Amino acid sequence: MLINEIIKKIRYNIKADRIGPDMPFTNWRLHFHSTMIKLCKKKFLSFDDSADFRSGAYAVGCSKIKIGKRVVIRPNTMLFGDTYEPLNISITIGDDVMLGAGVHIYVNNHRFDHVHTSFIDQGYYPDEAVIIGKGCWIGANAIILPGVEIGENTVVGAGTIVTRSLPAGVVAVGNPAKVIREI
């Protein structure tokens, strides 16, 4: 019956380890600073009072994501910290990190080892945590893949795909990301 489905959906929205537009019974709270802070402190492993998680952004596996001071998670950003492995912390975003709109961060990827097995049936590679160091600037629509660590004060250009860790104090752009200069 429809009423039972609505009740189940409300319960799921409130208890789920995720935040985003697909969670309509909690997403409205992201539109107001006081309710956004309260929701994020409840959902995330760590969320500073000076951080901001904007409406239109997604986070899955919130309970294993740490967000530092003065971090803004902009619309269309997706934090896929959901983990199938026993990671205590899947994504760490350090203090003073700037994330452009549409940044995607992943801690796992689908397997594709066996040509005669459907990819959907192959499961996932082991999860690998992602760490973004203090003071980084991640440009709009950048993609950060599993196991990447980005050193402090590093700039990742818009649209860059980061497949390997980057040192501190550099500018990296491209697909895959390449360091083009030191800061």
Secondary structure, 3 states (H helix, E strand, C coil): CHHHHHHHHHHHHHHCCEECCCCHHHHHHHHCHHHHHHHHHHHCCEECCCCEECCCCEEECHHHEEECCCCEECCCCEEECCCCCCCCCCEEECCCCEECCCCEEECCCECCCCCCCCHHHCCECCCCCEEECCCCEECCCCEECCCCEECCCCEECCCCEECCCECCCEEEECCCCEEEEEC
